[in-house]
């Protein structure tokens, strides 16, 4: 299988019952961008990863790891 797309399940866990629109507004990004991040279709720059991680309360490196549970 040549598909390297890795959904970020940990983002879904953090989102909980909130909509992607609610999360994207809280993070200051578009809903489309948030959706692409959650689905693993898009990466993010170091600067953006740091900003999002700070708002989410996770290490910025989380955006560059293979998917695993949010709380280890």
C-alpha positions in Angstrom: 0.0 0.0 0.0 1.6 3.3 -1.1 -0.8 5.6 0.8 1.1 7.4 3.6 -1.9 9.4 4.9 -2.0 9.2 8.7 -5.2 10.6 10.3 -4.4 12.4 13.5 -6.8 10.6 15.7 -5.5 12.5 18.7 -6.9 15.7 17.2 -10.3 14.1 17.1 -9.9 13.0 20.7 -9.1 16.5 21.8 -12.0 17.9 19.7 -14.4 15.6 21.5 -18.0 16.7 20.9 -17.0 20.1 19.4 -17.4 20.6 15.6 -14.5 21.1 13.3 -15.8 24.7 12.9 -15.8 25.3 16.6 -12.2 23.9 16.9 -11.0 25.9 13.9 -12.4 29.1 15.3 -10.8 28.5 18.7 -7.5 27.9 17.0 -7.7 30.8 14.6 -7.5 28.7 11.4 -10.1 27.9 8.7 -12.3 24.9 9.1 -10.9 23.4 5.8 -7.4 23.6 7.1 -8.4 22.1 10.4 -10.1 19.3 8.6 -7.1 18.6 6.5 -4.9 18.5 9.6 -7.2 16.1 11.3 -7.4 13.8 8.3 -3.6 13.8 7.9 -4.0 15.3 4.4 -1.9 18.4 5.2 1.2 19.1 7.3 2.0 22.3 9.1 4.9 24.6 9.5 7.0 24.7 12.6 5.6 28.1 13.5 2.0 27.0 13.0 2.6 23.7 14.8 3.9 25.7 17.8 0.9 28.0 17.9 -1.6 25.2 17.6 0.1 23.0 20.1 0.2 25.8 22.7 -3.6 26.4 22.2 -4.2 22.6 22.4 -1.9 21.9 25.3 0.2 19.4 23.4 3.9 19.4 22.4 4.5 20.9 19.0 6.3 17.8 17.9 2.9 16.0 18.1 2.1 17.3 14.6 5.1 15.4 13.2 4.6 12.0 14.9 2.8 8.9 13.7 -0.7 8.7 15.3 -0.9 7.3 18.8 -3.1 8.1 21.8 -3.2 11.8 22.9 -2.3 11.0 26.5 0.5 8.6 27.1 
